[in-house]
Amino acid sequence: MKKKVALPDEVKWDYLLEKLRILSWGAADILIAYAKGEKPPYGFPQALSVEDGGDGPVSAADIAVNTWLLDGLKSSFPESSWGIISEENSKEQSVNDDSLGNEWLWILDPLDGTKDFLKGTGEYAVHMALVNSNGPLLGIVLIPELEELWIGLVGSGAWCEDRLGNRKTFAFSNRSAISEMILVVSRSHKDLRLENLIRSLPFADEKVVGSVGCKITKILKGEADCYISLSGKTAPKDWDMAAPEALLRAAGGEFTHANNNSLKYNINERNQRGCILASHGKKHLFICELIQKSMSIIDPSFIV
């Protein structure tokens, strides 16, 4: 593994990863208890109430894990100056608040794939990303139903752990021609433009998966090769993309806009608009060019 980049002076990598493991598996216990209709640990209420959160449903499980993660980070690192933004507290924060503009920022999604969680597909995840300046440096994607804790340190590597700490590495597929590749697509966020775009690209097959984090781990396990996001009336947010991007990039994959520009975080905009392509890296630029060409026909006004 390559040398890890420096953290803020008051934080050490080994201690940080130790605390993130505790927070991750605690979050898994909370979510699995809610999924089974059992009383969750740590004193959270058993009733799985669901409310409309504007961009989608918000459940008691979202709120519980959000509280668990925020309290855990703050208590474990009381002296740290980093900011913290999560999906569940973002509506209470102005885009101009003090968290933004910090050199270091946590971007959290306590439950990515709430609809899949409520439907019982098991394809939901917890995202935690540590952003340095405008780019994610560390990405955590926890998939409770599979007992998989994926950790990626950009510039250092990526791996998967179980509860006992046993590690396994990622394994991208050997598919290198787009005509052989498998595209992982959303179950609930397709629109007509995206469907037209996918039909215009010569992928061999599609695999339907829920959470963005689950999609990216499919690429890491070689079960898929690419993921495309296309914003419509709504757009994915920073907390949807930051942790999966860090994880994939740490493994050597690519995660960019379809014009090959980098995604930017920790700015006065939390929407990740346009077209985003994530892949194992083989033919990434070529696929970007195909997307740009197709979108110029499908919707010439769309900015990729």
C-alpha positions in Angstrom: 0.0 0.0 0.0 1.2 3.5 -0.8 1.9 6.0 1.9 -1.2 7.6 3.3 -1.6 11.3 2.9 -1.5 13.6 6.0 -4.5 14.2 8.1 -5.2 17.2 10.3 -2.5 17.3 13.0 -4.8 16.1 15.8 -6.0 13.0 13.9 -4.0 9.8 13.2 -5.0 7.3 10.5 -5.0 4.1 12.6 -7.2 5.8 15.3 -9.5 7.2 12.7 -10.0 3.9 10.9 -10.6 2.2 14.3 -13.3 4.6 15.2 -14.9 4.4 11.7 -15.1 0.6 12.0 -17.0 1.0 15.3 -19.3 3.6 13.9 -19.9 1.5 10.7 -20.8 -1.7 12.5 -23.0 0.1 15.0 -24.8 1.7 12.0 -25.2 -1.8 10.6 -26.8 -3.1 13.8 -29.2 -0.2 13.9 -30.3 -0.6 10.3 -30.7 -4.4 10.5 -32.8 -4.2 13.6 -35.1 -1.7 11.9 -35.2 -3.9 8.8 -36.3 -6.9 10.9 -38.8 -5.0 13.0 -36.7 -5.5 16.1 -35.8 -2.9 18.8 -32.7 -1.1 17.6 -29.7 -0.8 19.9 -28.4 2.4 21.6 -31.8 3.5 22.8 -33.3 4.4 19.4 -37.1 4.1 19.0 -38.4 0.8 17.5 -41.2 2.3 15.4 -40.1 2.7 11.8 -42.0 5.8 10.9 -41.6 7.2 7.4 -42.0 10.8 6.3 -41.7 12.5 2.9 -38.3 14.3 2.9 -38.8 16.2 -0.4 -36.2 14.3 -2.4 -37.5 11.0 -1.1 -38.7 9.2 2.0 -37.0 9.7 5.4 -37.4 6.9 7.9 -36.7 6.6 11.6 -33.7 4.5 10.6 -32.2 7.4 8.6 -32.5 9.7 11.6 -31.2 7.1 14.1 -28.0 6.4 12.0 -27.5 10.1 11.4 -27.5 10.7 15.1 -25.2 7.7 15.7 -22.7 8.9 13.2 -22.7 12.6 14.1 -22.5 12.0 17.8 -19.8 9.4 17.3 -17.6 11.6 15.1 -17.9 14.5 17.5 -17.2 12.5 20.6 -14.3 10.6 19.1 -12.6 13.7 17.7 -13.6 16.6 20.0 -10.6 18.7 19.1 -10.9 18.3 15.3 -11.7 21.4 13.3 -13.3 19.5 10.3 -16.8 20.3 9.3 -19.6 17.7 9.0 -22.5 17.7 6.6 -25.1 14.8 6.3 -28.1 14.3 4.2 -30.4 14.4 7.2 -29.1 17.7 8.7 -28.4 19.5 5.4 -31.8 21.1 5.3 -31.0 22.8 8.6 -27.7 24.2 7.2 -27.2 27.0 4.8 -24.8 26.3 1.9 -22.9 29.3 3.4 -22.5 27.9 6.8 -19.2 27.4 8.6 -18.9 23.7 7.6 -18.4 24.6 4.0 -15.0 26.1 3.1 -13.2 24.1 5.7 -10.1 22.3 4.4 -11.5 19.1 5.8 -15.2 18.1 5.6 -17.2 14.9 6.4 -20.0 14.2 3.9 -22.4 11.6 5.3 -25.4 9.7 4.0 -26.7 7.6 6.9 -28.9 5.6 4.6 -28.4 5.7 0.9 -31.2 3.8 -0.8 -34.0 4.4 1.6 -36.6 3.2 -0.9 -34.7 -0.1 -1.2 -34.4 -0.3 2.6 -38.2 0.1 2.9 -38.9 -2.4 0.1 -36.6 -5.0 1.7 -34.2 -5.4 -1.3 -31.2 -5.2 0.9 -29.5 -2.9 -1.6 -29.0 0.0 0.8 -25.7 1.4 2.2 -24.2 3.9 4.6 -21.8 6.4 3.1 -19.0 8.3 4.9 -16.6 10.5 3.0 -13.8 12.7 4.2 -13.2 15.5 1.8 -9.9 17.5 1.6 -10.4 20.8 -0.2 -12.7 19.9 -3.1 -12.0 16.2 -3.5 -12.8 13.1 -1.5 -9.8 11.5 0.2 -11.4 8.7 2.2 -14.6 6.7 1.4 -16.6 4.3 3.5 -19.4 2.3 2.0 -21.1 -0.1 4.4 -23.6 -2.7 3.1 -25.2 -4.1 6.2 -27.1 -6.9 4.6 -23.9 -8.3 3.1 -21.8 -7.6 6.1 -19.4 -5.7 3.9 -17.4 -2.7 5.0 -15.6 -1.1 2.0 -12.8 1.3 2.8 -10.9 3.4 0.2 -8.1 5.8 0.8 -7.3 7.7 -2.4 -3.6 7.2 -3.2 -3.3 4.3 -0.9 -5.8 1.5 -1.8 -9.2 0.0 -1.3 -10.4 -3.2 0.4 -13.4 -4.8 2.1 -13.7 -6.0 5.7 -16.1 -8.2 7.6 -17.0 -7.7 11.3 -13.9 -9.7 12.4 -11.6 -7.5 10.3 -10.9 -10.1 7.7 -10.0 -8.3 4.5 -10.5 -9.1 0.8 -9.4 -6.9 -2.0 -11.4 -5.6 -5.0 -11.3 -7.5 -8.3 -12.3 -5.5 -11.4 -13.6 -7.5 -14.3 -11.3 -8.2 -17.3 -13.9 -6.8 -19.7 -12.3 -4.1 -21.7 -14.5 -3.7 -24.8 -17.7 -1.7 -24.3 -19.6 -4.4 -26.2 -18.6 -6.8 -23.4 -19.3 -4.5 -20.4 -22.1 -4.6 -17.9 -23.8 -1.3 -16.9 -25.3 -1.0 -13.4 -28.4 1.1 -13.4 -30.9 2.5 -10.9 -34.1 0.8 -9.9 -36.0 4.0 -9.2 -34.3 6.9 -10.9 -34.5 6.3 -14.6 -36.0 8.9 -16.9 -36.6 9.0 -20.6 -33.4 10.8 -21.5 -31.3 8.3 -19.5 -33.1 5.4 -21.1 -32.4 6.8 -24.5 -28.8 7.4 -23.6 -28.4 3.8 -22.4 -30.0 2.4 -25.5 -27.5 4.4 -27.6 -24.5 2.8 -25.9 -23.4 -0.7 -27.0 -23.1 -2.2 -23.5 -23.6 -6.0 -23.4 -26.1 -6.0 -20.5 -27.6 -4.1 -17.6 -27.8 -4.9 -13.9 -30.4 -3.2 -11.7 -29.1 -2.2 -8.3 -30.3 0.2 -5.6 -27.9 2.4 -3.6 -25.1 4.2 -5.4 -22.7 2.6 -2.9 -24.0 -0.8 -3.8 -23.6 0.0 -7.5 -20.0 0.9 -7.1 -19.2 -2.2 -5.0 -20.6 -4.2 -7.9 -17.9 -2.7 -10.1 -15.3 -3.4 -7.4 -16.4 -7.0 -7.3 -16.3 -7.4 -11.1 -20.0 -8.0 -11.4 -20.4 -4.7 -13.4 -18.2 -2.3 -15.1 -19.9 1.1 -15.4 -22.5 3.3 -13.8 -24.1 6.4 -15.4 -26.0 9.1 -13.5 -28.0 11.7 -15.5 -29.7 14.5 -13.6 -33.3 15.5 -14.4 -35.7 17.4 -12.3 -33.6 16.4 -9.4 -29.9 15.7 -9.2 -27.8 13.4 -7.0 -26.3 15.2 -4.0 -22.8 15.3 -2.6 -23.6 12.6 0.0 -24.8 10.2 -2.8 -21.5 10.5 -4.7 -18.6 11.4 -2.4 -17.9 8.1 -0.6 -18.5 5.9 -3.6 -16.2 8.1 -5.7 -13.4 8.0 -3.1 -13.8 4.2 -2.9 -13.7 3.7 -6.6 -10.8 6.1 -7.2 -8.8 4.5 -4.4 -9.1 1.2 -6.2 -7.8 2.8 -9.5 -11.2 3.3 -11.2 -12.6 6.5 -12.6 -15.5 8.7 -11.4 -16.0 11.9 -13.5 -18.5 14.0 -15.3 -19.0 12.8 -18.9 -16.7 15.5 -20.1 -14.1 13.9 -17.9 -14.0 16.8 -15.5 -13.7 16.0 -11.8 -16.7 16.3 -9.4 -16.2 19.1 -6.9 -17.3 19.0 -3.3 -17.3 21.5 -0.4 -18.5 24.3 -2.5 -21.7 26.4 -2.4 -23.7 23.8 -4.4 -24.6 20.3 -3.1 -26.2 19.1 -6.3 -24.1 17.0 -8.7 -25.8 18.0 -11.9 -25.1 16.8 -15.4 -24.0 13.3 -16.5 -21.6 11.3 -14.3 -19.7 8.2 -15.4 -18.1 5.8 -12.9 -16.1 2.9 -14.3 -13.3 0.5 -13.6 -11.2 2.7 -15.9 -10.9 0.7 -19.0 -12.2 2.8 -21.9 -13.4 5.5 -19.6 -12.5 8.4 -21.9 -13.9 6.5 -24.9 -17.2 6.0 -23.1 -17.2 9.7 -22.1 -16.9 10.6 -25.8 -19.8 8.3 -26.7 -22.0 9.8 -24.0 -21.2 13.4 -25.2 -22.0 12.4 -28.8 -25.3 10.7 -27.8 -26.4 13.5 -25.6 -25.8 16.1 -28.3 -28.5 14.3 -30.2 -30.8 13.3 -27.4 -30.8 16.7 -25.8 -28.5 19.3 -27.3 -29.1 21.7 -24.4 -28.0 19.3 -21.7 -24.6 20.1 -20.2 -22.8 16.9 -19.4 
